[in-house]
Amino acid sequence: QVQLVESGGGSVQAGGSLRLSCAASGYDFVGACMGWFRQAPGKEREGVAGIFSGDGTTVYADSVKGRFTISQDNAKNTLYLQMNSLKPEDAAMYYCAATKYKYARASGCPRGRDSFDYWGQGTQVTVSS
């Protein structure tokens, strides 16, 4: 049984930083596509950052490029999202997600939320101006 558990959310002032963690159990990162999504009140869940565990290739939403960094520690089966220079518009519930299937190349990783099979319960991020 696959479980993803997020942690590290909280309240921070604009310009501050947070590091989110996603601990996975019953799941092998190797060859998988992993990602972070967020959902603000009244908004649809959107992709923030993704990583292909096969070679470390990453992709970011334009809104977070240069500020957020996604990374993984395969030995610990943990996914991270380092968030710097946080803005009020970054406030949302953040979710980690993973694909059930493995891929040979980063180009095989999906981008849309409907293509991810496993999800955590989310961790709240609040940013005050």
N, C-alpha and C positions, 0 to 999 in steps of 0.2 A: 504494500500500500504506500503510495507516494504522498508525502506531506511536505509542504513548503510553509515556513514560519518566518514572517518578517519581524524585524525589530529595529530600533534606532530612531523612530519618529519622535517628534516633540514640537515644542514651540520655540521659535528662534526669531530674532530681529532681522529685518532686511539687511542683506550684506553678510549675514552669518553663514555658518556651515553646519551640515549634518551628514552623517554617514549611516546609510541604511544597510541592514544585513538581511539575507534570506538564507536560512538554514534548511537544507533539503535532507530528507531521509527516505529510504527506499527508492533512491534514484541515483543513476550514474550520469554524471555530467558529460562524460566523454562523448563527443560527437553531437551533443545536443545543442539546441538553440535556446537561449535564456533571455529574459527581458524584464524590464521594469515598465509598468504602466501606472497611470494616475487618473483619478476621477475627482473632479471638483463638483460641488453642489450644482445641480442643474445642467451639468455637462456630461457628455459621453466619455467613457473610458478611452484614453489615448495612450499610444506608445510613447515612451520617453527615451529609452535606450535599450539596445540589444547587443548580445555578444554570442559568437559562435565558439563553443568550447573546443572545437577541433584545432583552431589555430589562433584564437584570440581576436579575430576580426570583430570590430565594433561598429555600431551605427547609432546616431543620435537624432532626435527631433531637432529641427532648426532652433526652436525656442530655448534649448538647453545647451547647444554646442558651445564649447569653451568654458562652461561652468560645471557641468556634470561629467563624471567619469564612472563607467561601469567596469567592473573587474570580477574575477572569479578566483577561488582557491579550490582547485579540484581535490586536493588532499583532505580538505575539510568539508567538501560538498557545500560550499557557501558562496553565494553571490553577493556582491556589494554595489552600492551606488553612493559615490562620494558627491555631495552636492555643495558647491561653493557659490558665493555671491547670490544667495537666495533672494528672490523677489516675492512680493505679495502674491503675484499670479502663479507662483509655484505651489501655493497652498492647495492641498488635496489629500485624498487617501491614496497611498502608494501601494501597489501590488507587485509582487514578483510572479513570474510565470515561466513555464518550461514546456517544450514540445515532448510528446511521447516518443516520437521517432527520431532516429539519428540520421545525420547527413554527412556526406563526404566533403562538401564544400560550403563555404559561408553563403554563397549565392542561393543555396537551397533553403535557407532559413526564411520562415514567413515573417511578415511585418504586421499584419492585422491581428487584432485580439482574438478573433474567432478561430484562428489557426493554432492557438496555444491550448494545450490540453490540461495542464496542471496549474493551479492557482493557490496563492496564499490568501490569508484572511485580510491582509492589509495592515498598514501602519499609518497613522495620521501625522501629517506635516502641516504645521501652522506657521505662517510668516507674518509678522507685524511690521508696519512701516514706521 
